[in-house]
Amino acid sequence: MLPPKQKNKPTLQIVKVIYEIHNSMRLGDINHISINDYFWIRFVPQMVNFGFQGLPEKVHYSISFSDKSPDINFHVTKEAQDSTNKPKITIVRMDKKLLQEWLEEILPKLPFSFLNRI
C-alpha cells in the first residue's frame, strides 16, 4: 500500500489538468474531440466525459464539477435508461478549493514553451 500522500497521484494530476482545460474553455468553442475509435472526450457545462477503445460498451469516465457540490468527482459509469440511477464507481473526490490552490502553484511551473499561438 502506498503512503497516503502518494495514493492516486497520477490520477489526481490527470483530473486537475482536465479540470483546468474545462475551466479555460468557452463551451461554444469545442465540445467534443475524438480520434477515430481510439479516444473521445466531451465537454459539457458541469462535466467532462471521456472514453477509449477497450472499455466495455456504454462505459465511460466522467469528471463532475457540479455547482451543487464542493467537490470534484472522478468516476467510471455506465449509460443507463434512467439517468438518475446510473451505476457509478467513484475513483477520486477532491475539494474544489484545494484543487484551485494546487493549480495556481503547479501551472506556472509547467513547460508550455513548445506551444505556438495560432
C-alpha positions, 0 to 999 in steps of 0.5 A, a space after each residue: 500500500 502506498 503512503 497516503 500522500 502518494 495514493 492516486 497521484 497520477 490520477 489526481 494530476 490527470 483530473 486537475 489538468 482536465 479540470 483546468 482545460 474545462 475551466 479555460 474553455 468557452 463551451 461554444 468553442 469545442 465540445 467534443 474531440 475524438 480520434 477515430 475509435 481510439 479516444 473521445 472526450 466531451 465537454 459539457 457545462 458541469 462535466 467532462 466525459 471521456 472514453 477509449 477503445 477497450 472499455 466495455 460498451 456504454 462505459 465511460 469516465 466522467 469528471 463532475 464539477 457540479 455547482 451543487 457540490 464542493 467537490 470534484 468527482 472522478 468516476 467510471 459509469 455506465 449509460 443507463 435508461 434512467 439517468 438518475 440511477 446510473 451505476 457509478 464507481 467513484 475513483 477520486 473526490 477532491 475539494 474544489 478549493 484545494 484543487 484551485 490552490 494546487 493549480 495556481 502553484 503547479 501551472 506556472 511551473 509547467 513547460 508550455 514553451 513548445 506551444 505556438 499561438 495560432 
